[in-house]
Amino acid sequence: MGSQYEGYKSPLSTRYASREMQFLFSDQYKFSTWRKLWVWLAKAESSLGLEISEAQISEMEKEIHNIDFDAVAEEERLTRHDVMAHVHIFAKQCPTAAPVIHLGATSCFVGDNTDLIVLRDALQLLLPRIASVVSRLKQFAETYKDQPTLGFTHLQPAQLTTVGKRACLWIQDLLMDERALSRCEQDLRFRGVKGTTGTQASFLQLFNGDGKKVKQLDQLVTELAGFQKAYAVTGQTYTRKVDVEIVAALSSLGTSIHKMCSDLRILASRKELEEPFESTQIGSSAMPYKRNPMRSERCCALARHLITLFSNAANTHATQWLERTLDDSANRRITLSESFLSADAALLTLLNISQGLVVYPKVIERHISQELPFMSAENIIMAMVKAGGDRQICHEKIRVLSQEAGAQVKQHGKDNDLVDRVRKDPYFAPILNQLDNILDARTFTGRASDQVDEFIADEVEPVLARYANALKVVQDVKLNI
């Protein structure tokens, strides 16, 4: 006896992606859009003189969302053709309009145009999500712009930065993603009414060789679908280069998310920063004390999958022979949907993270105290020189004391005691009253704090201003699982 648990279901739909994004890639949305396209085509053809009545159009409009999916499935088993199966069932529901449904069109009229509508709507859903993450990270950067922290190069302690300045590095990547996806959305066009190989031959016949009316038909349907322009030339399909550009931008977004969440995982392991952790959340089945960064790990997992999907889009475009081959179909069903669903899921998780990041300044200060004495060596030397000391003698003193302190840390696991050694050495008596200032971490962060302010004013705010209305309704994201 079968059950709902005995068939495959995508984790993107059962665990991760939003209902809004899932709906855009649902059968209901896809096939009701097919029917809308048939209505728009009929309306445009009627307005240009073909014998299509208002009654026929009205009949079709009433049935746009009333799809008998079981009947369509049975019809497709007979015809082995998805579009014709839907044409036949729609025609049964609209007997008066049956003669004019799909008039002059090819399968790609509904297939490709629907894909472009879905891509447009999906981009418009994703872009405010990116802006929401950027908005939260902006607040985080402003809050912690003055908080010194160890910078890292080669994953080794380096010159100090600030917690807020580091967050700006994450924001900068996301702004580049917003720019790329915005360009995709702005550049997106409609396939329009192009016929079987893109020549519009069937429509030229319908209008008795009147090319001007065929051009008008193309533009009218394009506008009814909410697009400004259609692609000037197509084969049977719109060029799959469009898919390459969009999936490339989504994959690039995946790299930004993975980079940021990898940083968060590293910082969590150092106990300097944590993602949100709910009161009832369990970190480990065996180790009750653990607070694993599962949200960041989920983002990395989804982002890795998103990054890999680019090769599918690229290879599909590369192998579209002449006016088209059908080996794009099965691949695109998977690649386009999973690209957007993965991006959607990762962004929602990232928004949840960014809404509740926790910083532990005392831990950060302790880590700084382990490294700053070594970093301050040059400042100590310069202070001694100003006090009348010999630079070479001072350098040698510091070198010896640093080696001794380093041995305490590496060989004996003790704290860095370089400062104590300096205080105890009579040679450094002239500058002992300056040591606290010399070792003030805030003097080692350069213009980091100013850079945060400048970056937010010059780069972040202009982008967020475009999403002001959307940001007003952003609520805290709660993950279902």
Disulfide bonds with the S-S distance in Angstrom:
none
